[in-house]
Amino acid sequence: MFKSLNRVRAAFAQASSRRRTVRELNSLPREIQKDIGWPETGEPDEIRLPF
């Protein structure tokens, strides 16, 4: 049971980290986003959790 809870906790931590990264990248100026190849448009990918 604890292994399952640890996997869920790890999945939430990873999802939180990804959301934070996407927010930071989206807050950069457009010129820098273009330079690093960050997508300008399109639907954001949903973060899929393994449960």
Secondary structure per residue as TSV (DSSP state, phi and psi in degrees):
chain	resnum	aa	ss	phi	psi
A	1	M	-	360.0	-40.8
A	2	F	H	-68.6	-31.0
A	3	K	H	-63.9	-41.2
A	4	S	H	-64.9	-42.2
A	5	L	H	-65.2	-37.7
A	6	N	H	-66.0	-37.3
A	7	R	H	-65.5	-40.5
A	8	V	H	-64.7	-44.4
A	9	R	H	-61.3	-42.6
A	10	A	H	-65.0	-38.8
A	11	A	H	-65.1	-41.5
A	12	F	H	-65.9	-39.5
A	13	A	H	-64.1	-42.2
A	14	Q	H	-65.7	-41.7
A	15	A	H	-63.4	-40.5
A	16	S	H	-64.4	-41.8
A	17	S	H	-63.5	-41.6
A	18	R	H	-64.9	-42.6
A	19	R	H	-61.2	-42.0
A	20	R	H	-62.3	-43.4
A	21	T	H	-63.2	-43.5
A	22	V	H	-63.4	-42.0
A	23	R	H	-60.5	-43.4
A	24	E	H	-65.4	-42.5
A	25	L	H	-65.5	-38.4
A	26	N	H	-69.0	-22.6
A	27	S	H	-83.2	-10.7
A	28	L	S	-70.2	154.4
A	29	P	-	-60.8	151.5
A	30	R	H	-56.8	-37.1
A	31	E	H	-62.0	-42.6
A	32	I	H	-70.3	-39.6
A	33	Q	H	-58.7	-41.7
A	34	K	H	-65.5	-41.5
A	35	D	H	-62.2	-37.7
A	36	I	H	-91.5	-2.5
A	37	G	T	82.3	21.5
A	38	W	-	-72.6	133.0
A	39	P	-	-59.5	133.4
A	40	E	S	-81.2	-39.0
A	41	T	S	-133.5	179.7
A	42	G	S	111.7	162.3
A	43	E	-	-75.5	138.2
A	44	P	-	-68.5	141.9
A	45	D	-	-70.3	135.6
A	46	E	-	-76.2	143.5
A	47	I	-	-83.2	119.4
A	48	R	-	-94.5	125.6
A	49	L	-	-95.8	146.9
A	50	P	-	-80.5	32.1
A	51	F	-	-146.0	360.0
